[in-house]
Amino acid sequence: MAAPTAEQKLRQQQLRDTMYYYFDTGITDKFDESNKALMDYCLSINDMDAYYNGWYNRIIFELNQSNIFQAYKQALAMSRDMREKKQEDYYYVATGALGLIYADCNNLEGARQCFIDAVEQLTEQKKTDELSPLYMDLAYITFDKYPEEALQWADKAFLLSKDESTMCDASAFRGMLEFKQNNTKDFLENYKKYKELEAKGMTSIYGKYIEIYYACYQHNYERARELAYEITSPLDRYEFVRNTYEHQGDSVRAYRVLRRQMELTDSLNSIILTDNLKGISNEMEMAEVKQSESRHRIIALTIGIIAAMLMILALTYNIYNRRKFTKRLEQGHQKLQEAYDQLEETTTVKERIESELRIARDIQMSMVPSRFPQRKGLDLFASMTPAREVGGDLYDYMLQGDRLYFCVGDVSGKGVPASLFMAQAIRLFRALAKQRLMPSQITTRINDELTENNENGMFVTMFIALADLTNGHLWFCNAGHNPPVLGGDSLNGSFINMESNAPIGLWPGLEYVGEEIDSIMNRPLFVYTDGLNEAENTQQQQFGDDHLLEILQHTPFESSEQVINHLKYEVERHRDGAVPNDDMTMLCLRIDKTLNDNQ
């Protein structure tokens, strides 16, 4: 097979760059079109290496879109194509593709073995020049769990590579690893090499990632997050956004992104399962049609045998193959029927669980107050809206004469574990408030209790406060929670500057710092959880702190309930039909001078 000419290589590179562009942007129809154009051109010039590499990219694209079943179908189709074209020397590409599918299903050992088998196949064929991409795949699948091993594979890829495109990938990838291991010097060397290759027109699928890390190295975190939000894969996007906050030292925002990432993982797993089951279902229906057609063809062939004895051997061979095919279809149908039976059983269990969760929701909602004090001079109202059947937000209050204790909290995670942790926090708040302790003491004692035997590492952010209703004096303690908004100042509302205490439940033995405000008399106080300011619309744009503050500043205070209902409306308008991504809790209060005037 003659090597492509310089002109052909240039055309290939142009087609490949177009494909990679749509690969990065995730536009399916455009990627399909550009991928087909590249593969057709490679086939027309008989460059089978590039042809099957293009097919390999198609499988990676399907996996990036979470189409595991379609990726598997493409891998099988590629294997058949190799047999039909008698290109057995390229089986290593199909083996590598299977490795990617294993990796996407979190079967790391199976993926690693596939890639090692592919390396051995290439080594036997003495195609050492083509080992670099496989070494890069091995580096990719071991990146998170075995970073040192991943670096070794990337080093091998770089040293063996004779093509600058793979060297560009290897440089960017090695830079990412060195950054995560805090090896600044090696990170910068790899980044420099990557930029040199980029200047020559090379591109890398890891290019955006290393640029994010370089922006973090320069402490340009806004730019780093801008790049991270351009990543098409939602899980990768949140992963890199979280990395920027961690590098910046903003553990609270890093935790919030991690929590959203975990929620998205649960949601995507459900969607992926549904989509792939649909794919299997469609395949089964197609298989049944093919099975029926196969029987008709067998009958036709049998008649042909009777009519033309000279074709008996060929027809017998065809019948044998078709019976094998039919048997495989029957086996596949049986397996799929078993899967459907399991799915039906799972659906029954799911319905029972949903019923139990509805009951749990009713129990949880009964734990937070639904009635508020009808006391002259005090206007207090709160609302909690879980994103799921049960959630991890909380609020509570306790009125003791002229002293009002109140709190708002947000537990890490979602669902039943978070709701149980929330119940513990409320129980402890009530018990300690009855002892008439100060907010900082209550927070310290709750932390001591919740850190004990906390093997799951759960925690809760809380704002705990005590207000003197006779003079408006406020004592409070903030444990990693969002800053409340206090109205009545020259700006008509501002975020309260507070001590950055740690969330409750992470570390035992902490002494929490309390704070005071002389008087909040006639000044509305608004406390909330991040389900409000981080509410997302269909374009994943957040409601935002600035927008929240602007609304509060321009909303005339009629009552605490009116303020909360108005914000609910604004959040729903912002979401524009998007499903809530987090629990949302709000508490608003105002102490009036009329309390003193009437005493």
MIKOLNU-881568 format. One record per residue (C-alpha): residue number from 1; x, y, z. Coordinates in steps of 0.02 Angstrom, whole numbers, padded with zeros to 5 digits. Layout:
     k       c1       c2       c3
   NUM        X        Y        Z
...
//
This chain:
     k       c1       c2       c3
     1    00000    00000    00000
     2    00077    00164   -00059
     3    00097    00302    00070
     4   -00016    00455    00044
     5    00060    00597   -00054
     6    00094    00767    00025
     7   -00062    00836   -00058
     8   -00167    00692    00006
     9   -00098    00714    00182
    10   -00143    00898    00178
    11   -00321    00857    00125
    12   -00332    00725    00262
    13   -00273    00851    00391
    14   -00405    00977    00335
    15   -00543    00846    00348
    16   -00475    00786    00515
    17   -00471    00963    00587
    18   -00652    00990    00534
    19   -00703    00826    00616
    20   -00610    00870    00777
    21   -00697    01039    00782
    22   -00869    00958    00780
    23   -00803    00822    00896
    24   -00763    00957    01025
    25   -00926    01053    01001
    26   -01031    00893    01011
    27   -01142    00937    00862
    28   -01196    00762    00810
    29   -01256    00789    00631
    30   -01105    00896    00586
    31   -00987    00770    00665
    32   -01072    00627    00569
    33   -01051    00723    00407
    34   -00868    00770    00436
    35   -00823    00596    00500
    36   -00899    00513    00347
    37   -00810    00635    00231
    38   -00643    00593    00313
    39   -00671    00404    00309
    40   -00732    00407    00127
    41   -00579    00506    00074
    42   -00460    00391    00167
    43   -00542    00240    00086
    44   -00531    00321   -00087
    45   -00341    00340   -00070
    46   -00326    00168    00012
    47   -00259    00237    00177
    48   -00332    00104    00290
    49   -00239    00168    00444
    50   -00328    00336    00436
    51   -00491    00252    00381
    52   -00503    00144    00537
    53   -00439    00283    00650
    54   -00584    00388    00586
    55   -00702    00247    00634
    56   -00617    00240    00803
    57   -00656    00425    00827
    58   -00838    00389    00786
    59   -00843    00264    00931
    60   -00762    00389    01050
    61   -00891    00519    00998
    62   -01036    00400    01036
    63   -00961    00364    01207
    64   -00942    00550    01242
    65   -01128    00567    01203
    66   -01162    00421    01324
    67   -01224    00312    01180
    68   -01141    00154    01244
    69   -01253    00038    01143
    70   -01220    00134    00981
    71   -01032    00132    01017
    72   -01040   -00057    01038
    73   -01134   -00074    00873
    74   -01002    00032    00786
    75   -00863   -00077    00858
    76   -00949   -00234    00791
    77   -00977   -00151    00622
    78   -00793   -00103    00613
    79   -00743   -00284    00651
    80   -00856   -00348    00512
    81   -00786   -00219    00392
    82   -00610   -00278    00431
    83   -00658   -00458    00393
    84   -00748   -00412    00232
    85   -00602   -00306    00171
    86   -00476   -00437    00232
    87   -00391   -00309    00342
    88   -00352   -00424    00489
    89   -00194   -00325    00527
    90   -00306   -00187    00594
    91   -00397   -00293    00724
    92   -00297   -00199    00856
    93   -00406   -00046    00819
    94   -00565   -00145    00856
    95   -00485   -00216    01014
    96   -00442   -00039    01069
    97   -00620    00017    01034
    98   -00685   -00121    01146
    99   -00564   -00059    01279
   100   -00643    00115    01270
   101   -00816    00039    01292
   102   -00756   -00059    01444
   103   -00680    00101    01515
   104   -00844    00195    01490
   105   -00932    00058    01589
   106   -00804    00081    01730
   107   -00724   -00089    01696
   108   -00547   -00024    01713
   109   -00462   -00194    01715
   110   -00557   -00254    01562
   111   -00513   -00092    01470
   112   -00330   -00103    01517
   113   -00320   -00285    01458
   114   -00399   -00239    01290
   115   -00272   -00101    01259
   116   -00127   -00212    01313
   117   -00191   -00348    01193
   118   -00196   -00217    01055
   119   -00017   -00165    01097
   120    00039   -00347    01085
   121   -00048   -00366    00916
   122    00044   -00214    00849
   123    00209   -00272    00922
   124    00191   -00443    00837
   125    00160   -00352    00673
   126    00314   -00244    00709
   127    00209   -00086    00692
   128    00292    00004    00836
   129    00263    00172    00750
   130    00076    00150    00783
   131    00089    00111    00969
   132    00080    00293    01026
   133   -00110    00315    01012
   134   -00138    00155    01111
   135   -00018    00213    01246
   136   -00118    00375    01252
   137   -00278    00274    01276
   138   -00197    00178    01419
   139   -00143    00344    01495
   140   -00320    00411    01480
   141   -00408    00266    01567
   142   -00281    00262    01711
   143   -00279    00453    01732
   144   -00391    00465    01886
   145   -00352    00304    01979
   146   -00169    00274    01936
   147   -00091    00443    01890
   148    00089    00380    01901
   149    00051    00236    01783
   150   -00041    00357    01668
   151    00114    00467    01661
   152    00221    00317    01610
   153    00102    00276    01467
   154    00100    00457    01410
   155    00291    00463    01415
   156    00298    00307    01305
   157    00175    00385    01183
   158    00279    00543    01171
   159    00446    00452    01149
   160    00380    00332    01015
   161    00276    00457    00919
   162    00338    00512    00750
   163    00183    00612    00711
   164    00165    00784    00784
   165   -00023    00765    00812
   166    00005    00625    00938
   167    00152    00720    01014
   168    00033    00867    01039
   169   -00092    00753    01130
   170    00045    00676    01236
   171    00118    00846    01285
   172   -00051    00915    01336
   173   -00095    00757    01431
   174    00072    00749    01523
   175    00051    00932    01570
   176   -00120    00893    01646
   177   -00046    00752    01750
   178    00101    00856    01810
   179   -00018    00998    01860
   180   -00127    00880    01963
   181    00029    00815    02050
   182    00089    00994    02085
   183    00246    00975    01978
   184    00249    01154    01915
   185    00415    01145    01821
   186    00366    00989    01721
   187    00192    01061    01692
   188    00264    01218    01614
   189    00386    01119    01506
   190    00244    01013    01435
   191    00134    01167    01412
   192    00274    01251    01315
   193    00295    01097    01204
   194    00107    01090    01175
   195    00103    01275    01124
   196    00249    01249    01004
   197    00155    01108    00917
   198   -00006    01209    00917
   199    00087    01350    00830
   200    00128    01224    00692
   201   -00057    01192    00665
   202   -00075    01039    00776
   203   -00230    01015    00885
   204   -00262    00907    01038
   205   -00420    00839    01117
   206   -00339    00887    01284
   207   -00297    01065    01227
   208   -00440    01151    01318
   209   -00402    01055    01478
   210   -00220    01107    01487
   211   -00268    01288    01449
   212   -00385    01282    01600
   213   -00242    01223    01709
   214   -00126    01356    01638
   215   -00254    01492    01680
   216   -00260    01421    01858
   217   -00070    01425    01866
   218   -00081    01611    01823
   219   -00218    01633    01955
   220   -00335    01691    01818
   221   -00479    01589    01886
   222   -00616    01682    01793
   223   -00533    01638    01628
   224   -00510    01458    01686
   225   -00696    01443    01724
   226   -00743    01524    01558
   227   -00646    01387    01470
   228   -00719    01252    01583
   229   -00897    01306    01543
   230   -00858    01281    01357
   231   -00831    01093    01384
   232   -00974    00999    01302
   233   -00979    00850    01421
   234   -01080    00906    01575
   235   -00984    00793    01695
   236   -00814    00848    01628
   237   -00874    01029    01635
   238   -00918    01018    01819
   239   -00758    00921    01856
   240   -00649    01060    01787
   241   -00754    01200    01863
   242   -00734    01114    02031
   243   -00546    01098    02002
   244   -00534    01287    01975
   245   -00620    01323    02141
   246   -00513    01196    02232
   247   -00354    01273    02162
   248   -00419    01445    02210
   249   -00446    01382    02388
   250   -00634    01412    02383
   251   -00690    01250    02466
   252   -00871    01304    02488
   253   -00901    01335    02303
   254   -00799    01180    02258
   255   -00915    01078    02369
   256   -01070    01153    02288
   257   -01007    01108    02114
   258   -00963    00932    02175
   259   -01138    00912    02243
   260   -01213    00965    02077
   261   -01093    00847    01988
   262   -01153    00702    02096
   263   -01335    00746    02060
   264   -01299    00756    01874
   265   -01210    00588    01879
   266   -01366    00509    01955
   267   -01476    00593    01824
   268   -01364    00547    01677
   269   -01350    00366    01735
   270   -01539    00356    01729
   271   -01548    00438    01557
   272   -01406    00330    01489
   273   -01492    00172    01552
   274   -01657    00224    01473
   275   -01579    00273    01305
   276   -01476    00114    01293
   277   -01625    00006    01339
   278   -01721    00093    01198
   279   -01577    00050    01082
   280   -01581   -00131    01135
   281   -01770   -00134    01115
   282   -01757   -00066    00938
   283   -01623   -00193    00897
   284   -01733   -00333    00961
   285   -01878   -00276    00851
   286   -01761   -00267    00700
   287   -01691   -00436    00745
   288   -01866   -00512    00748
   289   -01900   -00441    00574
   290   -01735   -00509    00510
   291   -01773   -00676    00591
   292   -01940   -00684    00499
   293   -01857   -00634    00335
   294   -01722   -00763    00365
   295   -01853   -00903    00376
   296   -01931   -00849    00211
   297   -01761   -00848    00126
   298   -01722   -01022    00192
   299   -01885   -01085    00114
   300   -01840   -01001   -00051
   301   -01669   -01081   -00047
   302   -01744   -01252   -00012
   303   -01854   -01235   -00166
   304   -01699   -01182   -00262
   305   -01610   -01341   -00208
   306   -01751   -01447   -00278
   307   -01753   -01346   -00440
   308   -01563   -01337   -00464
   309   -01466   -01484   -00395
   310   -01304   -01410   -00461
   311   -01314   -01274   -00325
   312   -01344   -01395   -00182
   313   -01176   -01371   -00098
   314   -01183   -01180   -00101
   315   -01363   -01178   -00042
   316   -01328   -01301    00099
   317   -01187   -01189    00155
   318   -01301   -01037    00153
   319   -01438   -01129    00249
   320   -01311   -01182    00380
   321   -01253   -01003    00404
   322   -01430   -00937    00412
   323   -01480   -01065    00542
   324   -01331   -01014    00646
   325   -01386   -00834    00626
   326   -01565   -00877    00675
   327   -01503   -00971    00827
   328   -01401   -00822    00881
   329   -01554   -00712    00860
   330   -01658   -00831    00965
   331   -01525   -00828    01101
   332   -01518   -00639    01092
   333   -01708   -00630    01101
   334   -01708   -00742    01255
   335   -01577   -00633    01341
   336   -01673   -00476    01299
   337   -01834   -00555    01364
   338   -01744   -00592    01527
   339   -01687   -00410    01531
   340   -01867   -00352    01503
   341   -01927   -00464    01645
   342   -01796   -00388    01758
   343   -01847   -00215    01701
   344   -02030   -00251    01741
   345   -01980   -00313    01913
   346   -01873   -00157    01938
   347   -02019   -00047    01887
   348   -02129   -00127    02021
   349   -01994   -00100    02152
   350   -01971    00079    02090
   351   -02157    00116    02111
   352   -02152    00049    02288
   353   -01998    00154    02328
   354   -02082    00309    02256
   355   -02232    00279    02368
   356   -02120    00262    02520
   357   -02025    00419    02470
   358   -02189    00517    02460
   359   -02226    00464    02638
   360   -02048    00513    02687
   361   -02075    00684    02607
   362   -02233    00710    02709
   363   -02139    00662    02868
   364   -01994    00777    02825
   365   -02105    00925    02783
   366   -02193    00901    02951
   367   -02024    00924    03038
   368   -02008    01106    02983
   369   -02132    01237    03044
   370   -02281    01273    02934
   371   -02357    01399    03055
   372   -02271    01559    03106
   373   -02288    01674    03258
   374   -02439    01789    03257
   375   -02353    01918    03365
   376   -02366    02104    03343
   377   -02201    02178    03290
   378   -02133    02014    03220
   379   -02154    01963    03038
   380   -02078    01791    03006
   381   -02105    01673    02859
   382   -02006    01528    02781
   383   -02023    01407    02637
   384   -01934    01245    02587
   385   -01947    01164    02414
   386   -01852    00998    02393
   387   -01785    00959    02218
   388   -01829    00776    02246
   389   -01957    00684    02351
   390   -01848    00716    02503
   391   -01705    00838    02522
   392   -01569    00904    02634
   393   -01621    01086    02665
   394   -01691    01140    02833
   395   -01758    01287    02929
   396   -01827    01306    03104
   397   -01868    01434    03238
   398   -01904    01438    03424
   399   -01986    01583    03516
   400   -01943    01600    03701
   401   -02022    01756    03772
   402   -01936    01903    03688
   403   -01797    01794    03615
   404   -01814    01718    03442
   405   -01697    01577    03390
   406   -01697    01532    03204
   407   -01589    01438    03079
   408   -01573    01390    02896
   409   -01465    01245    02836
   410   -01410    01146    02684
   411   -01350    00966    02699
   412   -01224    00892    02576
   413   -01301    00772    02452
   414   -01482    00737    02412
   415   -01615    00609    02445
   416   -01640    00498    02597
   417   -01462    00511    02673
   418   -01471    00701    02668
   419   -01646    00703    02743
   420   -01589    00593    02890
   421   -01441    00707    02922
   422   -01558    00857    02912
   423   -01672    00779    03043
   424   -01525    00760    03162
   425   -01474    00942    03138
   426   -01651    01005    03175
   427   -01666    00895    03329
   428   -01500    00960    03398
   429   -01543    01142    03359
   430   -01707    01129    03455
   431   -01629    01041    03604
   432   -01487    01168    03619
   433   -01598    01320    03590
   434   -01704    01263    03738
   435   -01547    01279    03844
   436   -01540    01464    03794
   437   -01362    01448    03726
   438   -01284    01576    03610
   439   -01280    01535    03421
   440   -01091    01502    03421
   441   -01112    01380    03566
   442   -01257    01293    03479
   443   -01155    01276    03319
   444   -01004    01207    03413
   445   -01110    01079    03506
   446   -01201    01023    03346
   447   -01032    01000    03261
   448   -00970    00893    03406
   449   -01122    00780    03391
   450   -01127    00765    03200
   451   -00940    00730    03177
   452   -00953    00579    03290
   453   -00963    00417    03187
   454   -00988    00519    03028
   455   -00911    00386    02916
   456   -00997    00449    02759
   457   -00918    00621    02777
   458   -01084    00715    02768
   459   -01095    00894    02825
   460   -01215    01040    02836
   461   -01194    01226    02811
   462   -01300    01326    02934
   463   -01344    01503    02983
   464   -01398    01504    03166
   465   -01460    01664    03248
   466   -01539    01735    03404
   467   -01638    01899    03397
   468   -01692    02004    03545
   469   -01866    02063    03497
   470   -01862    02211    03618
   471   -01716    02303    03538
   472   -01676    02208    03376
   473   -01503    02150    03436
   474   -01445    02000    03332
   475   -01318    01867    03382
   476   -01273    01744    03245
   477   -01150    01611    03190
   478   -01123    01566    03008
   479   -01056    01390    02972
   480   -01003    01395    02789
   481   -01175    01456    02734
   482   -01224    01587    02605
   483   -01218    01766    02673
   484   -01393    01831    02715
   485   -01456    01996    02647
   486   -01499    02135    02771
   487   -01607    02277    02708
   488   -01633    02454    02769
   489   -01459    02523    02729
   490   -01409    02658    02605
   491   -01411    02530    02463
   492   -01581    02463    02517
   493   -01502    02293    02551
   494   -01328    02215    02562
   495   -01247    02046    02596
   496   -01186    02031    02776
   497   -00996    02016    02792
   498   -00964    01866    02904
   499   -00832    01751    02978
   500   -00794    01604    02864
   501   -00825    01462    02988
   502   -00815    01284    02921
   503   -00973    01185    02881
   504   -01038    01075    03023
   505   -00990    00891    03026
   506   -00820    00892    02942
   507   -00696    00912    03085
   508   -00721    00877    03271
   509   -00663    00995    03407
   510   -00695    01159    03314
   511   -00740    01315    03412
   512   -00858    01418    03305
   513   -00846    01608    03305
   514   -01004    01707    03341
   515   -01045    01884    03283
   516   -01168    02023    03326
   517   -01266    02163    03246
   518   -01324    02301    03364
   519   -01498    02311    03292
   520   -01597    02246    03144
   521   -01753    02340    03199
   522   -01861    02385    03047
   523   -01732    02302    02932
   524   -01789    02147    02836
   525   -01669    01999    02854
   526   -01669    01870    02713
   527   -01583    01700    02735
   528   -01580    01568    02598
   529   -01492    01412    02530
   530   -01392    01401    02368
   531   -01539    01321    02278
   532   -01596    01501    02255
   533   -01444    01594    02191
   534   -01380    01442    02094
   535   -01546    01396    02012
   536   -01511    01359    01828
   537   -01610    01385    01670
   538   -01608    01273    01516
   539   -01443    01354    01461
   540   -01367    01313    01632
   541   -01356    01499    01675
   542   -01371    01530    01862
   543   -01492    01650    01947
   544   -01340    01731    02028
   545   -01299    01831    02185
   546   -01307    01998    02094
   547   -01479    01962    02022
   548   -01543    01906    02193
   549   -01479    02065    02275
   550   -01551    02175    02138
   551   -01724    02098    02158
   552   -01722    02120    02347
   553   -01664    02300    02331
   554   -01808    02341    02213
   555   -01945    02243    02300
   556   -02046    02352    02421
   557   -02068    02259    02585
   558   -02251    02220    02618
   559   -02227    02060    02718
   560   -02101    01919    02735
   561   -02219    01801    02644
   562   -02237    01924    02500
   563   -02046    01935    02481
   564   -02026    01746    02476
   565   -02170    01719    02354
   566   -02100    01855    02240
   567   -01929    01769    02237
   568   -02011    01601    02200
   569   -02094    01681    02050
   570   -01930    01759    01991
   571   -01837    01594    02007
   572   -01971    01500    01908
   573   -01964    01634    01775
   574   -01775    01617    01767
   575   -01782    01427    01755
   576   -01898    01440    01605
   577   -01953    01259    01619
   578   -01787    01184    01679
   579   -01798    01050    01813
   580   -01740    01114    01985
   581   -01559    01065    02014
   582   -01560    01088    02203
   583   -01671    01109    02355
   584   -01723    01289    02387
   585   -01758    01362    02560
   586   -01793    01543    02609
   587   -01827    01629    02775
   588   -01871    01812    02796
   589   -01905    01911    02954
   590   -01928    02090    03011
   591   -01941    02157    03188
   592   -02048    02313    03204
   593   -02030    02457    03326
   594   -02215    02437    03364
   595   -02165    02291    03476
   596   -02078    02412    03594
   597   -02211    02546    03573
   598   -02345    02428    03636
   599   -02251    02363    03787
//
